[in-house]
Amino acid sequence: MYLCVDIGNSQIHCGVFDADELKIQFRHNTSHVGSSDQFAMFLLQVLRENQIDPKLITKVAIASVVPSVDYSVTAAFLKYFNLQPLFLQPGIKTGIKISSNNSSEIGADLIAGAVGGITKYPNKHLLIYDFGTATTVIYITPQAEFIGGAVLPGIRLMMESLQNNTAKLFTVNSSAPLQPISRDTRNAIQSGLYYSQIGAVKELIEQVTKSYQIKRDELIVIGTGGFAPLLNTSQVFDEIVPDLLLLGLREVVKLNS
């Protein structure tokens, strides 16, 4: 079995694969990782509660954008699983060609998403949106070429910015608004957060198809990340794939075995 770990700024998303089947997936707050012992105890408990013997985990793959927790996570696997985790970093086989400038600056999460995308949709134009702490988008060609992407603040960051930099605005639950123009502040904030993200998605789709002379029906638009299901009501995506990065990490394990 493979244990794939996506370490994001807000949450750590984990998944256990038995061959190509995703058996379980679970999350942990990144800020609560603590020591290697604490993180290992969390992993062991979750696995056992789901009737998975930790000894059956033979490989671990990690995509991390939070270097400060990498040591504790690595030590947890070394001490309690007797496994050296494979970090997605330069030099690791991925099956994609990086064509953007400064490839070393590309986050491991973006690479994992790209690998997951070409695994699920080979030989296609792909536009992949990952809605996490930041909202990222990457464009992949049918030749598995990573062209580049765009980054904008995610829904949570936008909400925090409004709360921290205004006198009277407050935190609201993230949800799709009932109407675009609202008659009260709470729904107005929800509407602004929602449509700012959807507007960016639509505009980037239009600009990418124009810039690269792609017909819309030739482009597969994928949504992933914690906020993707919320935005799925807009029907701008061809598919929502919540476990896309885990799928990519599973393929990275195979390529590097």
Phi, psi and omega in degrees: 000147177252138172250118182251135189230118177254105183267105179258176183295327182257318185224155171256120182255120184242150176213143178250124179252134169250102192060240181262002182267127175278107185283311179215157169220149184204166185229158177215139178295128181299322182290348182253019181300315180068216182279170177298324180294318180295316181292321179296319179298321176298312181298313182298318180295315180297316180298313182292324178294338178257021176058038175245120179289119180306333180292343179280348176285116184255337180216147178231130176239138185229133167245118185233137172243014181233084184303333184294340180256356185299321182296313181297319180294315179299313180298325179299317181286325179293316186282321189253342179243350183057039182230138172269113182291148177265113178270135177284107184207170180307137182101345178275138178292131180231340183084003178240155178255126180270118181249357180281162177289151176052062184301335181292343180274349183287128182295146179299330179295322179293320179294316179299319178296321179296316179296318177298322180295313182287338175290317182281325181228077180291149175060038180230154167287127183236135170237114188246120178256129178242112185262092178236219175303315167253155172260121180242153175222138177230150178245128180239134180275169177298341178270016181061038179261122179276104185280316182157199183193195179217154181226134174220162180299140177282174183301316182294318179296321178296318179296316180296323179295318177297316182294318187278341186243010175230156185278329190240352180278154189222169179287139177232162173289139178282117179203159178289131182287153178286332179208155185291322179253121188251156182262002177219160188295317182302310180290331177295319177296314178301318179296316180296317179298314184294307187286338174294321178289313180297321178298319178296319178301309183296318181294319179293324175300314181297316182291322179293315179297323178289312186295323184253010176052055179247135172286147183302323182283356175266354185251128175263119180256118185246138173247137176214178181095168188300328183264359182301316179300325177300320184275354183293342179297341183282341180060032175271347181263147173282330176200143170261125181234087184301329184258026185301316182292326177294320176299320178296318179294323176301317180292324178298320177302313182298316183294334184253011179280000000 
